[in-house]
Amino acid sequence: MSVRILVVDDYQLARKTIRSLLNWHSMHVCGEAENGKQAVGKVKELNPDLVLLDINMPVMNGVQAAYEIRRIAPSIKIIFFTIHDSPESMAASRAIGVDAFVPKAAAGTDLIPTVQRVLEIA
């Protein structure tokens, strides 16, 4: 099963690192975006299965982007992948219906299992 993942982070190095980690685990990154507005456009264009979304970004933040993505493509899975694991962002992610939340500090251990769980792939 080939899943398509959109990686959204305002830091290119973060996107590159995430892409490498996903590729290493045979997961296909179909695109990247550096802010929420780009992410919404890429979702319309690429129709990914999953969006890995940073919260704190310029132009449109991850919470706003997740809300828009939910509105235009309710079946797409969303994982917040961020250093901002504040109670506010956790509450916002639950309100929007984000599928999971992975702190960047735990990327090495938690990201791949979380992606596999959210996408229901073994």
N, C-alpha and C positions, 0 to 999 in steps of 0.2 A: 504494500500500500504506500503510495507516494503522497505525503502531506506537503502542503505549501504554506510556508511561514513568512510573514512580513515582520521585519525587525525595525522598531522605531525607537531611536535614541538621538539626542542632539549631539552626542560625541561620536565622531567617526571611529575612534579607536574602540569604543564600547561596541558599536555595530560590528566591527571587524572581528572582535573577540567572540561575540555571540555567534556570528556566522560560522567561524572556525569550529566552535564547540558543537553546534548543530550538525555541520557537515561531517564532523568526525563520527557522529552517531547516525549517519546516513539520513539526515533530515534535510529537506530541500528548502533553502531560503529563496523565495521567489522575488523578493524585493526588499528595499530599505527606504526609510524616510527619516528626516531629521527633525520634524516637528509634527504636531497633531494635524495641522491642516493638510500637509503632504500625505500623512497617513490615511486620512479620509479619502483623498484622491486616489491613492494607490489601492485602497480596498475596492473602490469602484472599478478600477482598471484591471486589477490582478485577481480579485476574488479569492483571497487566501483562505486556508482552513483555520489559521490561527494568527493572531496579532500579538507579538511581544511588545509591550508598550511601556516606555518610561513615563513617569508622571510629570516631572518638572522639566518643561521644555519651553522654548520661545514660541511666539505666534499663537499656538493653541496648545494648552497643556494636555496631559494624558487623560485626565478625568473628562474634559470636554470632548476629546477625540473619542474616548470609549463610548460616551453618550451618543455621539453622532454615528459611530460604527454600529452600535446596537439598533439605532433608528433605521439605518439604510440596509443593514445586513444582519438581522437578528440571530442567524444560525452560526455566524463566525465566532469562534472561541477567542477570548481575550485573557491574556495573562499580564498583570502589572508586574514589571521587572524594574525595581527602583531602589534607590538608597533611602527614599522617603517612606518609611513604614510607620508613619504617624497614625494615631487613632482616627484623625480626620480622613486621611486617604483610605484607611481600611473601611471606614463607614461609607465613604463615597463609592468605593469599589463594590461593596455589598448592595448599595442602593441601585447601582447601574446594572448589577448582575454580572460582574466580572468573574470569570471562571476560577482564577487562582491569583496568588500574590507571592512573588519570589523576591526576597531581598537580594540586591546585587552582591552583598557580602557572602551569600550562600550559593552563588551561581554554580560553582564547581561541584557542589554536592546535590543541590536541590533542583536546578533548572531542568535537566534532562528527565528525571523521574516525574516532575510536575507536568512537563509537556506530554510525556507518554500517558499519564493518568488523564489529563484533560482531553486528549485526542483518542483515548481508549485504544492505544497501540501497545503491544508488548515488546 
